[in-house]
Structures are given as C-alpha cells and as structure tokens.
C-alpha cells in the first residue's frame, strides 16, 4: 500500500474521534466571546467617549508594538488561505461531508473572530494606516503560501501544532505588553485570542498524538521533515504595497524580536515542548530510518539554541507604511 493510501486509512480510522475533538476543544457559538463584546458599541450613547478614551491610551503605545499588532492582525485576516489549504488535506472531504471537514469549518469559525476583533481595534485606535494594512492583507491572501506540507495530514498537523502554539505566544506577549502600557481592554482582548490559540494547539497536537499511536514511524519521519526545512510562518510572505512577496517579513520579525513578542528562542522552546508533549523519546516500534529521525529531533533544540545565540538585530528602525512614522521615538 502506498504512503498516501496509508495516511488516508489512518485519517479514516481516526475520524470517529473527531466529533469528540470538536466537543472537547471548540466552544459552541452561543457560549464563546464575540469581537463586539470587547470594543466600543456604536449603538451606545457613550460610543464616542469610549473611542476617545481608546485613542488617548493608544497615543502612548510605542511604534514596535503597533508593528507587532499589525503583523498579528494581517496574519489572522488571511484566514481564507488557511481554510482552503486544510480542506485539501488527505482525509478531509473538501465537499464538507465528513467529520474532518466539520472540524476545519468550526475551527475556521473560531479563528475568524480574531482578525475581526484586531482589525476593528486598529481602526478605532487612529494610529494605523488601515488602507496599507488592507493592501497587505489582500496580497497575503492573493499570494497564497507554500509551507512544504502538500496534502499530507501528518506534516500539516505538525505545522498546525507548532503554528498554533507560536500564535499563542505572540498574542499572549502582546496582551502582557498592552497591560504594561495601560490598555487593559486590549490586554483582555489579546488574552482571549491567546486562549483560543492554546486550545487549538492542544487539539492539533492531540491529532498528532493519535497518529503516533497507529503509525509511529511515518509520523516521526514527518516531524523530522517539517523541522529540517523549518516551520514557515504565514507572516513570512508579508509585503507592503509596491513590494515583492516576503519583503516585509524580515523587518516585521526584527520588530517582534526587539519587543520580545516572538523570538528565535521561542521557536526553539516550542520545538522542545512538542518533543516533550509527544514523548518521542518513549515511542517504540520504529523503523531504523525513524529511529535516526528521532535522534535528529532529540538533538535539534540544543543545536538551534546555539544558532539563536548568534542572532544580531539591526539598530535602525524600519518605517512601515502600516504605522504612522510619527510614532517612532
């Protein structure tokens, strides 16, 4: 049997657990928070006063923070790309008729709230050139992204396990910084988004855990493959108006690193957390090739930590079209 057919068979075998995953890791629509719960209500008589207060607080928040916020927002707003990619994964019925496709749709519904909330906050803050942000978002959706997974569910679930934890780290740090800058409402909003991302990470990492139980060698090889080529963040393809694909990513990454929102050390830490969560040191019944893959993965965090120690960030501040240059201090 081909590798593709084995993966499809495993996905079909696990499908009877997916309804349970939906109940365990996702929250019903009538119980979960919505963006309008967390921003000024335009129907309220106090709307303009609340917006004015939001903008006054926003004036004291530094430039790099806004860059990180915009990058996070654009990444969340490119959701159509992520849904269409996951619906193409082997074992997911892209006509929407099986439990895996139901998971993807319901996961997408939860994720969709994040971009809505952050976009509205940026707009109300008065600190951002929203047209430039919207151009970057449209480019990111138009350009699509190749993360090296193809339709392979094993590789895709390694990616989503990693990526959801990375977005948790980023939103959680933004929440902490917003609180330090005196914006308690934004801190609460980002904390709630981070909570969603952690639940989603837990779900996807559980999918991988289940695959390790039934096809350990191929799952180990898929994990190695993804870490050898490195996890490509969706933000890797960011570009501003008039620029080439990916040109904005390095500068965005520099801002995020300077601010401590997401760093090279976080990448290493997430890798180690996945190794520990899946207990790959204890998995038995591996082929010789998979044993070598395990050895590679066990040694990788230490190797990557040494590389991250040599990272040097530029002193100068890059001026994005997204954020008012007057905010640079």
Buried (B, 14 or more C-beta within 10 A) or exposed (E): EEEEEBBBBBBEBBBEBBEEBBEEBBBEEEEBBEBBEBBBEEEEEEEEEBBEEBEEBBEEBEBBBBBBBBBBBBBBBBBEBBBBBBBEBBBBBBEEEBBBBBBBBBBBBBBBBBBBBBBBBBEBBBBBBBEBBBBBBBBBBEBEBEBBBEBBBBBBBBBBBBBBBBBBBBBBBBBBBBBEBEBEBBBBBBBBBBBBBBBBBBBBBBBBBBBBEEBBBBBBBBBBBBBEEEBBBBBBBBBBBEEEBBBBBEBBBBBBBBBBBBBBBBBBBBBBBBBEBBEBEEBEEBEEEBEBBBEBBEEBBEEBBEEEEEEEEEEEBBBBBBBBEEBEE
